[in-house]
Every structure is written in structure tokens, then in C-alpha cells.
Amino acid sequence: MNNPVLNVNSVSKDFGGIRALDEVDLVVGDKEIVALIGPNGAGKTTFFNCITGIYTPTSGEVLIDPKITGKPRRINGKKPNVVTELGMARTFQNIRLFPSMTALENVMIGTHCRTTSSIWGAVSRNKATRKEEQAVVQRSYELLKLVGLEQYVNELASNIAYGKQRRLEIARALATDPFLLLLDEPAAGMNPQETLELERLIVDIREQFNISIMLIEHDMKMVMSMSDRIYVLDYGRMIADGTPQEIAENPAVIKAYLGEDDDD
């Protein structure tokens, strides 16, 4: 494995008397595409929430290694905006766009954590501020073009088709300039052709931006086709990890998905 950009050690999450995650270990290497799979209710989104600051793990640690520091940094308990600033960006299972803003404006919001203009600069409209604003607009348009949405630049997000809204959310996440992009069920609600196009887009993003990508996904054909490695959660426990071929042949994974009897 390449140098890890995310290292999760024995992370657990309790909700009252219920343990949603139980000592989960996971590593994402530099420029890897890693999938996290498992049955509904396995704890996948809870895991994403724990590593992006929405939840604080009950125990364990989450370490990131952003290239700007060169050293692992513990991010347990950091707020989501801080996690984003450190270089981890995500999309959500339920799309979280700003429906009354245009596609371009939604992407521009993602650049906020990388801009440097002060309040005074915004008020005075000085040269540096104008130049930065122009760069933000240009960058945001380029990201819309990358995800195939340049024709919707001035369209309200609420008027864009569902599958394209998911692409728009990916563009907004990329606008934060992440070293690790987290995608929560990016193919949900898409037809087979849209899913194939999304798969190509994700691979292209890894190549063009030289970043790591981790996704939660139920479309197993897509997962097996594009992933370098796969982790499998079941009832909050990590039951397997390996290459797509190793996961496809793993008896514990087959049992978790197909519910085979112990007697078999």
C-alpha cells in the first residue's frame, strides 16, 4: 500500500446502550479508491460521520496525513468545517445542495475554505479581492465542466435532475481541494447508464486530481470494477477487507449478504 492518508484505529461509536461501530480499523492509501460496503444498517454512514466530525467516536482514533503537514494528525472531535479545511471532503447519502442557488454558486461555496479575502476586502472591493473572486468563478466553472454540468451553470440546483444533482455535489466537494474525497452512495437513484458514467468520472477524478477516494456503495458491479481495495462492515464490525476478488470469494462476506446458514 502507498503511504496512508487516512488511518482509523479501533474506532467505536455508542448511542446510549447501542454500539453502532465496534473497534473498526481502516486504512486508505495515497491515490487509492477504497470502497466500504455492507448490508443496510451495518454502520457505514455512521463511520463516515465519525471520521468527518459529525459524530465524535466513543473510543479509538482517526488520523489523517495531509500532505501539507507530512505528519499524521488526530482529528477526533474536530468540527466538520475543520476536517474539511484539513483536506477531507464528502458528499451525503441525502443530497445537501442549496436548492435556491445556481449550480455555479453551489460549487463556489465549496471554495470558501480556501479563499483568503478579508471582510474589509469584500467591502472595499480591492484588486486582490476581485482577482480572487474571478479565480473562484473560473475554478467553479471548470469543476462543473469536469462533471458534465457546464450547461447548467446558471440553473437553480432545484431544477436539475436528481442524478445530475449528485454530480453537482461531487463538484462542490472537489472545490474544497481535498486530498481525500468521501462519497456516500453516489450512485443511489441512478440508472445503469448514469452509474457507468459516474464510475468513469470517479476514476477520472482520481487520475486528474491525484487524490484518494473512499465510497459507500450498494452497486456491487460498480464497486468490484473500480475499487483497489474493499472493506466490509456488518452490524458495526469489520468482517473482511481485501481486493475485489478476495472479497467476492470471502465466505463471511457471502454470508453477510446472502444470509447463508451456519451449517453450510
C-alpha positions as CSV (number, residue, x, y, z in Angstrom):
1,M,0.0,0.0,0.0
2,N,1.1,3.6,-0.7
3,N,1.5,6.0,2.2
4,P,-1.8,6.1,4.2
5,V,-3.7,9.4,4.0
6,L,-6.3,8.1,6.5
7,N,-5.7,5.7,9.3
8,V,-8.6,4.6,11.5
9,N,-7.7,2.7,14.7
10,S,-10.2,0.8,16.8
11,V,-13.0,3.3,16.3
12,S,-16.2,2.6,18.3
13,K,-19.4,4.6,18.4
14,D,-22.1,4.1,21.0
15,F,-25.6,5.6,21.0
16,G,-26.9,5.0,24.5
17,G,-26.7,1.3,25.0
18,I,-26.3,0.5,21.3
19,R,-22.9,0.1,19.8
20,A,-23.1,1.2,16.2
21,L,-19.4,0.7,15.4
22,D,-17.2,-1.8,17.3
23,E,-13.4,-1.2,17.1
24,V,-13.3,-0.6,13.4
25,D,-9.9,-0.4,11.7
26,L,-9.4,1.0,8.2
27,V,-6.6,2.5,6.1
28,V,-6.8,4.5,2.9
29,G,-3.6,4.8,0.9
30,D,-2.4,7.6,-1.3
31,K,-4.4,7.8,-4.6
32,E,-6.4,4.6,-3.8
33,I,-10.1,4.0,-4.5
34,V,-11.4,2.2,-1.4
35,A,-15.0,1.0,-1.0
36,L,-16.9,0.4,2.2
37,I,-19.7,-2.0,1.8
38,G,-22.2,-3.9,3.9
39,P,-25.9,-4.6,4.4
40,N,-28.3,-1.8,5.3
41,G,-27.8,-0.8,8.9
42,A,-24.2,-2.1,9.0
43,G,-22.9,1.3,10.2
44,K,-21.4,2.7,7.0
45,T,-22.7,6.2,7.2
46,T,-22.1,6.3,10.9
47,F,-18.5,5.5,10.1
48,F,-18.3,8.4,7.6
49,N,-19.9,10.7,10.2
50,C,-17.3,9.7,12.8
51,I,-14.3,10.5,10.6
52,T,-15.7,13.8,9.2
53,G,-16.6,15.4,12.5
54,I,-20.4,15.0,12.5
55,Y,-20.0,12.4,15.3
56,T,-17.2,12.1,17.9
57,P,-16.1,8.5,18.3
58,T,-16.7,6.9,21.7
59,S,-13.2,5.4,21.5
60,G,-10.4,4.9,19.1
61,E,-8.6,7.4,16.9
62,V,-8.8,8.9,13.4
63,L,-5.5,10.1,11.9
64,I,-5.1,11.9,8.7
65,D,-1.9,12.7,6.9
66,P,-2.4,15.8,4.8
67,K,0.5,16.4,2.5
68,I,0.8,20.0,3.7
69,T,2.0,18.8,7.1
70,G,3.6,15.5,6.3
71,K,2.7,14.2,9.7
72,P,-0.3,12.2,11.0
73,R,-2.9,14.4,12.8
74,R,-5.5,13.2,15.2
75,I,-8.9,14.7,14.2
76,N,-11.2,13.1,16.8
77,G,-13.8,15.7,17.9
78,K,-12.8,18.2,15.3
79,K,-15.7,20.1,13.8
80,P,-16.8,19.3,10.2
81,N,-15.5,22.6,8.8
82,V,-12.1,22.0,10.4
83,V,-12.0,18.5,8.9
84,T,-12.8,20.0,5.5
85,E,-10.1,22.6,5.9
86,L,-7.6,19.8,6.7
87,G,-8.4,18.2,3.4
88,M,-11.3,15.7,3.7
89,A,-14.4,16.4,1.7
90,R,-17.6,14.4,1.4
91,T,-21.0,14.1,-0.2
92,F,-24.0,12.8,1.6
93,Q,-26.5,9.9,1.1
94,N,-29.3,12.5,1.1
95,I,-28.2,15.3,-1.2
96,R,-27.4,18.6,0.6
97,L,-27.3,21.3,-2.1
98,F,-28.6,24.8,-1.7
99,P,-31.7,24.5,-3.9
100,S,-32.3,28.2,-4.4
101,M,-28.8,28.8,-5.6
102,T,-27.4,28.1,-9.1
103,A,-25.1,25.3,-9.9
104,L,-22.2,27.7,-10.1
105,E,-23.0,29.3,-6.8
106,N,-23.2,25.8,-5.1
107,V,-19.7,25.0,-6.3
108,M,-18.4,28.4,-5.4
109,I,-19.5,27.8,-1.8
110,G,-17.1,24.8,-1.7
111,T,-14.1,27.1,-2.3
112,H,-14.8,29.2,0.8
113,C,-12.4,27.3,3.0
114,R,-9.5,28.1,0.6
115,T,-10.1,31.8,0.0
116,T,-8.2,34.5,1.8
117,S,-10.1,37.7,1.2
118,S,-10.9,39.7,4.4
119,I,-14.2,41.3,5.3
120,W,-12.5,44.7,4.5
121,G,-11.5,43.4,1.1
122,A,-15.1,42.3,0.4
123,V,-16.4,45.7,1.4
124,S,-13.8,47.8,-0.4
125,R,-13.7,45.5,-3.5
126,N,-9.9,45.9,-3.7
127,K,-7.9,44.5,-6.6
128,A,-6.8,41.4,-4.6
129,T,-10.4,40.5,-3.7
130,R,-11.6,41.0,-7.3
131,K,-8.8,38.8,-8.6
132,E,-9.6,36.1,-6.1
133,E,-13.3,36.2,-7.0
134,Q,-12.6,35.8,-10.6
135,A,-10.4,32.8,-9.9
136,V,-13.2,31.3,-7.8
137,V,-15.7,31.7,-10.6
138,Q,-13.3,30.2,-13.2
139,R,-12.4,27.3,-10.9
140,S,-16.0,26.6,-10.2
141,Y,-16.9,26.6,-13.9
142,E,-14.0,24.2,-14.6
143,L,-15.3,21.8,-12.0
144,L,-18.9,22.0,-13.4
145,K,-17.4,21.2,-16.8
146,L,-15.4,18.2,-15.3
147,V,-18.6,16.6,-14.0
148,G,-20.5,17.4,-17.2
149,L,-22.8,20.2,-15.9
150,E,-21.4,23.3,-17.6
151,Q,-24.7,23.8,-19.4
152,Y,-26.4,24.2,-16.0
153,V,-24.1,26.9,-14.8
154,N,-26.9,29.4,-14.2
155,E,-29.6,26.8,-13.4
156,L,-31.1,26.6,-9.9
157,A,-29.9,23.4,-8.2
158,S,-33.6,22.5,-7.5
159,N,-34.3,22.4,-11.2
160,I,-31.5,20.0,-12.1
161,A,-32.3,16.3,-12.4
162,Y,-31.5,14.0,-9.5
163,G,-28.6,12.2,-11.0
164,K,-27.0,15.5,-12.1
165,Q,-27.5,16.9,-8.6
166,R,-25.3,14.1,-7.3
167,R,-22.6,15.2,-9.8
168,L,-23.0,18.8,-8.6
169,E,-22.4,17.7,-5.0
170,I,-19.2,16.0,-6.1
171,A,-18.1,19.2,-7.9
172,R,-18.7,21.2,-4.7
173,A,-16.7,18.7,-2.6
174,L,-13.8,19.0,-5.1
175,A,-13.9,22.7,-4.8
176,T,-12.6,22.4,-1.2
177,D,-9.3,21.0,-2.8
178,P,-9.3,17.7,-0.8
179,F,-6.7,15.0,-0.6
180,L,-9.4,12.5,0.3
181,L,-12.9,12.5,-1.2
182,L,-15.6,10.6,0.6
183,L,-18.7,9.6,-1.4
184,D,-21.8,8.3,0.4
185,E,-23.8,6.2,-2.1
186,P,-23.0,8.3,-5.1
187,A,-24.9,6.0,-7.5
188,A,-28.1,5.9,-5.5
189,G,-31.1,6.5,-7.7
190,M,-29.1,6.4,-10.9
191,N,-30.0,4.2,-13.9
192,P,-27.4,1.8,-15.3
193,Q,-26.0,4.3,-17.9
194,E,-25.7,7.1,-15.3
195,T,-23.9,4.7,-13.0
196,L,-21.4,3.7,-15.7
197,E,-20.8,7.4,-16.4
198,L,-20.3,8.1,-12.7
199,E,-17.8,5.2,-12.4
200,R,-15.8,6.7,-15.2
201,L,-16.0,10.1,-13.6
202,I,-14.7,8.9,-10.2
203,V,-11.7,7.1,-11.8
204,D,-11.0,10.3,-13.9
205,I,-11.1,12.4,-10.7
206,R,-8.6,10.2,-9.0
207,E,-6.3,10.5,-12.0
208,Q,-6.7,14.2,-12.7
209,F,-6.5,15.4,-9.0
210,N,-4.1,12.7,-7.7
211,I,-6.3,12.2,-4.7
212,S,-7.7,9.3,-2.7
213,I,-11.3,8.3,-2.9
214,M,-13.4,6.3,-0.5
215,L,-17.0,5.4,-1.2
216,I,-20.0,3.7,0.4
217,E,-21.9,2.0,-2.4
218,H,-24.5,-0.8,-2.9
219,D,-23.9,-1.3,-6.6
220,M,-21.6,-4.2,-6.4
221,K,-20.8,-4.3,-10.1
222,M,-19.5,-0.7,-9.8
223,V,-17.6,-1.4,-6.6
224,M,-15.9,-4.5,-7.9
225,S,-15.0,-2.8,-11.2
226,M,-13.3,0.3,-9.8
227,S,-12.0,-0.3,-6.3
228,D,-8.4,-1.1,-5.4
229,R,-9.5,-2.4,-2.0
230,I,-12.8,-3.1,-0.3
231,Y,-13.8,-3.1,3.4
232,V,-16.9,-4.9,4.6
233,L,-19.0,-3.8,7.7
234,D,-21.7,-6.0,9.3
235,Y,-23.5,-4.9,12.4
236,G,-20.8,-2.4,13.2
237,R,-17.9,-4.8,12.9
238,M,-15.4,-5.0,10.1
239,I,-15.6,-8.6,8.9
240,A,-13.4,-8.5,5.9
241,D,-11.0,-6.4,3.7
242,G,-9.1,-7.1,0.6
243,T,-9.0,-6.9,-3.2
244,P,-12.3,-7.2,-5.1
245,Q,-11.5,-10.8,-5.9
246,E,-10.7,-11.6,-2.3
247,I,-13.9,-10.0,-1.1
248,A,-16.0,-11.8,-3.8
249,E,-14.7,-15.1,-2.6
250,N,-14.8,-14.5,1.2
251,P,-17.3,-16.8,3.0
252,A,-18.0,-14.2,5.7
253,V,-19.0,-11.6,3.1
254,I,-21.2,-14.1,1.2
255,K,-22.9,-15.0,4.5
256,A,-23.5,-11.4,5.5
257,Y,-25.1,-10.5,2.1
258,L,-26.9,-13.7,1.4
259,G,-27.7,-14.9,4.9
260,E,-26.3,-18.4,4.5
261,D,-26.9,-20.9,7.3
262,D,-24.0,-21.7,9.7
263,D,-24.5,-25.3,8.9
264,D,-23.4,-24.9,5.3
